[in-house]
Amino acid sequence: MTELQRYLAEEVAEDHVDGILTRREAMRRLGMLGLTVPAAAALLAGFADTATAGTATAPTAGGGAAGAETAGRDGHRSRGPHVVDWAPVATEEVTFAGPAGTLMGTWAPAAQPRGGLLVIHENRGLNDHIRSVVGRFAATGYSSLALDLLSRDGGTGAFPDEAAVSARLAQIPPEQFDADMSAAVTEIQRRLRHKRIAAIGFCFGGAMVWRLLAAGERRLAAAAPFYGPFPTDGDLRGARAAVLGVYGGLDTRVNATRPAAEAALHAARLEHQILTFTAADHAFFNDTGTRYNPAAAAEAYRRVLSWFEEHVADRDHDRD
């Protein structure tokens, strides 16, 4: 089982333990991921035992209403994020050239772009929630492109349900994701001449953003991986991005990879900050999910915009 397959299988087990998936559905999804019945049953039992053992030691909220704690090489002076409360920008489905054919995505152009943003979806694929994220950041001034990582298979819409999407993502060689994400950065460059570009991803997409940095993508000025597991032996010394790593304090599974991410950031001498919401769980930013944490999500959004303000925003536009 590959690293990504293991992560996706553990997602299913965690969803079952948290009551999001029935045992029957969890077993079905684990089977689609390639696990035998005994292996799937053992994984679910192991997660149930871990959850029971950790109940009494769950982290408590700290650092304010959203429970935020920060660590890392800070040192920058934020000019304050341009937070908006009006409707997201309308999105459009687009296609563009990839390394092995046509890629698919959702694009939202800012009225007066201050920079560009690559958005990487969760293991549920490019869905309406991710489209809303794209439109929301475009309303803030960052023209945004969400890449469909299933483009070579006809796109997310070609699959019958989320389980099939996740199963297919587990089968794709990670190097394919690297190449397609790099092509998406090229497409943003084509659409936004002379603008800085950032990347943001959630859950599986957070892992993809870490992979893109480790693959040596040097055109990113900033990155914000949300609760994404850091790749084993990931080396960030080829990257240039200022990184804001966002975590949920209750997300012990992904948080186990956080020390490796911090070590890699220090080794690469990248400006970075690690932001942990101690009272929030995995996927707390997704307002369509059961783990949504409104306070943490709002504060995380504000902090991301502040980070982009410092490292991505077009200063010339600000003087217009």
Secondary structure by P-SEA (a helix, b strand, c coil): ccaaaaaaaaaaaaaaaaccccaaaaaaaaaaacccaaaaaaaaaaaaaaaaaacccccccccccccccccccccccccccccccccccbbbbbccccccccccbbbbbbccccbbbbbbbccccccaaaaaaaaaaaaaccbbbbbccccccccccccccaaaaaaaaaaccaaaaaaaaaaaaaaaaaacccbbbbbbbccaaaaaaaaaaaaccccccbbbbccccccccccccccccbbbbbbbccccccccaaaaaaaaaaaaccbbbbbbcccccccccccccccccaaaaaaaaaaaaaaaaacccccccccc
